[in-house]
Amino acid sequence: MRRYDKSIALYERTKRHLAGGVSSNVRYASTPVPLFFARGEGARLYDVDGNVHIDYVLGNGPAILGHAPRPVIEAVARTLADGQVYAAQHPRETELAERLCGLLPGAEVVRFATSGTEAVLMAMRLARAFTGRDKILKFEGHYHGWSDQAYISARPSLNEAGPADEPVPVAGSPGIPASVLQDVVVAGWNDLAALEAAFERHPGQIAAVIMEPVMVNGGAVVAEAGYLAGVRDLCRAKGALFICDEVITGFRVGLRGAQGRFGVTADLAIYAKAVAAGFPLAMVGGRRDVMDTLLDKGVMHGGTYNGNVQSMAAAIAALDELERDDGAVYRDLERRGTRLMQGLAALAAKHRLPMRVQGLPAIFQVFFGGGPALRNYREADACDRDAVLAFQRALQEEGVRINPAGKWFLSTAHDDAIIEDTLAAADRSMATLR
Ligand code: PMP
């Protein structure tokens, strides 16, 4: 058994003065306690007890180039002595905005923010101001940050959530006022008829439909063929904006995100995480007429750290890496991730475990049990979470770190040898599961 004595002692000490011992609630789920790390490099993390982890959590997405990617940290290091925040513009913002608009589907204009949560708030406010409507439609199981307006039915208790074809919006946390729920409409994802029915129930009131274009937070589900385009068309017909939350999929499922991969363009899109390869940066990009409401209608958006020097430098350097060799980075991610997904599925068959592997090569999830297909949150949620946790713990003992929900994020630092080491570790881990 691996030992975590130092992490356990640090956690006990930390809890005394850092609420809950963590800085983000999602970190509670780690075992035996939220672990403490000393260092990360490439595909590996080193914890304070000296355990080495091949890391497939990658900060829950940002570290697309692995931990401490040399070109990025060197570019950032060169800026450190220039200062951090000016409360004014600087030329790196211009350069990054130009490059992103040249690259991302539908991004005529971008605006920078610091976290995905805030960028989602900006997009929703823009949609409301542009359309003059108040309601936002979101999908069950889709996570768009922890704000009052977004953390609704993100992880619904199915007891309170009502029927699948007309879900009741469920506040995801104490402290979210009931009044907020009035302006949120919830629908089941991957079901055009359900979306159409939701529009019918709120005629002329829905400002925007927001979704994760690949539902990652609710279970690594790729939309059925035609669904994304169908949503876009329905939004257009109903006078609502289509917002893609590409916080996870952006710069991960392809250089141009899920929209590029699946050939659908939203009115607004949100990017964060991988865009700056580990530095804090988020952004909204989209239609000029919608983005222009920031200036024309005085839609408020602020943020002390927005466009800070280091995040801009990091994103520019990350883009240089991700755009290298005409997509070679993404071809490699695709090939290695496919090998990993197929290898895990084959091992599960060998060990007679009812495990399935679902998603895309750069972000996938393992599930135990469940029905024949997992097309939406309710189907994904019906799987056996305890079995996933048991697998996650067994993997941790073998030096492989995955997200406790069973998600695997891949980086360019996970080379072929690391993938094979991972599969060998998974083989040993599965042998302990019965
Ligand atoms: N949207 C999605 C799809 C996300 O996965 C996340 C974070 N996991 C967010 C929004 C919120 O981003 P942040 O944590 O940077 O606030």
Residues whose N, C-alpha, C, O or C-beta is under 5 A from the ligand:
A	BS01	PMP	S115 G116 T117 Y143 H144 G145 E212 D245 V247 I248 A272
